[in-house]
């Protein structure tokens, strides 16, 4: 089973990639993974919210997607809200990935959606 692990007060600790093959990530509530998790974000103090706002606005409304392909491997794509890529980029292990080009994820890859970081973890079943 694969999952994304976050270390922020405004995100769930982990998001399991199960039940379907495509997961959208971004600020819109319609995404599978919303950055931030608004239910958790609103529990933060107003001063904390204000400090985080600049970083969070660097995550596009629809920033990226993670896809499980026929080879049973997970791929990350930077797509952006209009399909032209995100404004502030998607990074794997500090290297910016190309827009609309699937990037094969490996266990313990560090992913950044703009400035928000998580770790891709793939546990053996």
ABEGO torsion letter per residue (X at the ends): XBBBBBBBAABBABBBBBGBABBBBEABAABABBOBBAAAAAABBAAAAAAAAAAAAABBABABBBBBBAAGBBBBBBAEAAGAEBAAEBBBGGBBBBBGBBBBBBBGBBBBBEABBBBBBBBBX
